[in-house]
């Protein structure tokens, strides 16, 4: 492996601004140290085979202790929190996700660490190892639901998020446009849902769509990401009963505190 460099700076790791600006203030000390090590061991290196930045790296418990300066108990607790909150993934050699502490303890081989697909997407890294990809959620068409809905247009092939719009005919008289910004948010919503092994409904009523638009307009992207993570970590009855649906998120996003 070779270390990355840019602009004449050698032995330098590109560190995403969003992790420093938005994530660091919300993590405990050991959690942040482990996240830094994971970033160093992935974004700080190129994969000799693919030529891309590494998406995972094998780290032993002794390496984590040496590089964070923390004991095994603190490291185990921090890893569990980072995995549960969707910051990092842990895998075995074959790429099977080790989501629970007992799964990691029972694993007798190497454990690989990397950023989740959601955060790789946030920092502009869309390439993943096949072993890290999860199945595409069923019903992934983005649509706005209404009792009077007559027709929903399908997504046109080869369109981009910047140019794409969607229309819904409501009672053959009115239409609601879903903006590229909302479409992009729903894609992130589904991507993070996959990390939490849930398949939420992503339909919205026209009123919920407008509520979500207003929230996106007044909320910075970094805070949007943090709110999404808190949402999928939540055990609120109103959210659980609706299976973490986008409908539930649209109605509760404005009261989810991110501090």
C-alpha positions in Angstrom: 0.0 0.0 0.0 1.1 3.6 -0.6 0.2 6.6 1.5 -1.8 9.3 -0.1 -0.4 12.7 -0.9 -1.6 15.9 -2.5 0.0 19.2 -3.5 3.5 18.0 -2.4 2.4 17.0 1.1 3.4 13.4 1.8 2.3 11.2 4.6 -1.0 13.1 4.8 -4.5 11.8 5.2 -7.4 13.8 3.7 -9.9 14.2 6.5 -13.5 15.1 5.6 -14.6 18.5 6.9 -18.0 17.3 7.9 -16.5 14.8 10.4 -14.6 17.6 12.1 -17.2 20.3 11.9 -20.4 18.3 12.6 -19.5 14.9 14.0 -16.5 15.6 16.4 -18.6 17.8 18.8 -21.1 15.0 19.2 -18.8 12.1 20.0 -17.2 11.1 23.2 -13.4 11.2 23.4 -12.7 7.5 22.8 -15.3 7.4 20.0 -13.6 10.2 18.2 -10.2 8.7 18.6 -11.4 5.4 17.0 -13.1 7.2 14.2 -9.9 9.1 13.5 -8.0 5.8 13.3 -10.6 4.3 10.9 -10.3 7.4 8.7 -6.5 7.2 8.8 -6.5 3.6 7.9 -9.0 3.9 5.0 -8.9 7.3 3.4 -5.2 7.6 4.1 -4.3 4.7 1.8 -4.9 3.5 -1.7 -5.9 0.0 -2.5 -3.3 -1.5 -4.9 -5.9 -3.5 -6.7 -8.7 -1.0 -7.3 -6.5 2.2 -7.2 -9.2 3.7 -5.0 -9.0 4.8 -1.4 -9.3 1.9 0.9 -12.8 1.2 2.2 -11.9 -1.0 5.1 -8.8 -2.1 7.1 -7.9 -4.8 9.5 -7.3 -3.5 13.0 -6.5 -5.6 16.0 -7.5 -4.7 19.6 -3.9 -4.1 20.5 -3.5 -1.7 17.6 -6.5 0.2 18.6 -5.2 0.4 22.2 -1.9 1.7 21.1 -3.2 4.2 18.6 -6.0 5.6 20.8 -4.3 5.3 24.2 -7.5 3.8 25.7 -8.1 0.5 27.4 -10.0 -2.5 25.9 -13.3 -1.8 27.8 -13.4 1.8 26.6 -12.6 0.8 23.1 -15.3 -1.9 23.0 -17.9 0.5 24.3 -17.0 3.2 21.8 -17.0 0.7 18.9 -20.4 -0.5 19.8 -21.7 3.1 19.9 -20.1 4.0 16.6 -21.6 1.0 14.9 -25.1 1.5 16.4 -25.2 5.1 15.4 -24.1 4.4 11.8 -20.6 5.9 11.7 -18.6 2.8 11.1 -19.0 -0.8 10.1 -17.2 -3.9 11.3 -16.8 -7.0 9.1 -15.1 -10.3 9.1 -12.7 -11.3 6.3 -15.6 -12.4 4.0 -17.3 -9.1 4.4 -20.1 -10.2 6.7 -21.2 -7.3 8.9 -20.6 -7.8 12.6 -23.2 -5.5 14.1 -23.5 -6.7 17.6 -20.8 -6.9 20.3 -21.4 -10.7 20.7 -20.8 -11.2 16.9 -17.5 -9.4 17.2 -16.5 -11.5 20.3 -17.4 -14.7 18.6 -15.4 -13.9 15.5 -12.1 -15.7 15.7 -10.6 -14.2 12.6 -9.7 -10.6 11.5 -12.1 -7.8 12.1 -12.1 -5.0 9.4 -13.2 -1.4 10.1 -14.5 1.2 7.7 -16.9 4.1 7.4 -20.5 3.2 6.7 -21.9 3.5 3.2 -23.9 6.5 4.3 -20.9 8.5 5.4 -18.9 7.4 2.4 -21.7 8.8 0.3 -21.7 12.1 2.3 -18.0 12.7 1.6 -18.3 11.8 -2.0 -17.0 8.2 -2.1 -19.6 6.2 -3.9 -17.4 3.1 -4.6 -17.9 0.2 -2.3 -16.6 -3.4 -2.1 -19.2 -5.8 -3.2 -19.0 -7.5 0.2 -20.0 -4.3 1.9 -23.0 -3.6 -0.2 -26.4 -4.4 1.2 -29.4 -5.4 -0.9 -31.3 -2.5 -2.5 -34.4 -1.8 -0.6 -37.7 -2.9 -2.2 -40.1 -0.1 -3.2 -37.3 2.3 -3.8 -39.3 4.5 -6.2 -39.7 7.9 -4.7 -43.3 9.0 -4.7 -45.7 11.3 -2.9 -48.9 9.5 -1.7 -52.4 10.9 -1.5 -55.8 9.3 -1.2 -56.6 11.1 -4.4 -53.5 10.1 -6.2 -54.2 8.9 -9.8 -50.7 8.6 -11.3 -47.1 8.7 -10.3 -44.5 9.1 -13.0 -41.6 6.7 -13.1 -38.0 7.8 -12.8 -36.6 8.4 -16.2 -33.4 6.5 -17.1 -30.1 8.3 -17.3 -31.2 11.4 -15.5 -29.2 13.2 -12.8 -30.3 14.5 -9.4 -29.6 18.0 -10.6 -32.0 17.8 -13.5 -34.5 15.3 -12.3 -38.0 16.3 -11.2 -41.0 14.1 -10.4 -44.7 14.9 -10.8 -47.7 13.5 -9.2 -51.2 14.0 -10.5 -53.6 14.7 -7.7 -57.2 14.2 -8.6 -56.3 15.1 -12.2 -56.2 18.8 -11.3 -53.0 19.6 -9.4 -49.4 18.4 -9.3 -46.7 18.3 -6.7 -43.0 18.5 -7.8 -40.4 16.7 -5.8 -37.3 18.7 -6.0 -33.8 17.2 -6.6 -32.9 18.2 -3.1 -35.7 16.0 -1.6 -34.8 13.1 -4.0 -31.2 13.3 -2.8 -32.3 13.3 0.8 -34.5 10.2 0.3 -31.6 8.4 -1.3 -29.6 9.2 1.9 -32.5 8.1 4.0 -32.7 4.7 2.3 -28.9 4.3 2.4 -28.8 4.8 6.1 -31.8 2.6 6.6 -29.9 -0.2 5.0 -27.1 0.2 7.5 -29.7 -0.4 10.2 -31.3 -3.3 8.5 -34.7 -1.8 8.1 -36.9 -1.2 5.1 -39.0 1.9 5.8 -41.8 3.1 3.6 -40.6 6.2 1.7 -44.0 7.5 0.6 -45.1 11.0 1.6 -48.4 13.0 1.5 -48.2 16.4 -0.1 -48.3 18.1 3.3 -45.5 15.9 4.6 -43.5 16.7 1.5 -43.8 20.4 2.1 -42.9 19.9 5.7 -39.7 18.1 4.7 -38.8 20.7 2.2 -39.0 23.4 4.8 -36.9 21.4 7.2 -34.2 20.8 4.5 -34.1 24.5 3.6 -33.4 25.6 7.2 -31.1 22.7 8.3 -27.5 22.5 7.3 -26.4 19.2 5.6 -24.2 18.2 8.5 -27.1 18.6 10.9 -29.4 16.7 8.5 -27.0 13.8 8.7 -26.8 13.9 12.5 -30.6 14.1 12.7 -31.0 11.1 10.4 -28.6 9.0 12.6 -30.5 10.0 15.8 -33.7 9.1 14.1 -32.7 5.5 13.2 -31.1 5.1 16.7 -34.4 6.2 18.3 -36.7 3.9 20.2 -39.6 6.3 20.3 -42.9 4.4 20.1 -44.3 6.6 17.4 -41.2 5.9 15.2 -40.9 2.2 15.9 -44.6 1.6 15.3 -44.2 3.1 11.8 -41.1 1.1 11.1 -38.9 4.2 10.8 -40.9 5.4 7.8 -40.2 8.7 5.9 -43.7 9.6 6.9 -42.8 9.5 10.5 -39.5 11.4 9.9 -41.3 14.2 8.1 -43.6 14.7 11.1 -40.9 14.5 13.7 -37.7 15.9 12.2 -38.3 19.4 13.5 -38.3 18.2 17.1 -35.4 15.8 17.0 -32.7 17.6 18.9 -29.2 17.2 17.5 -27.3 18.5 20.6 
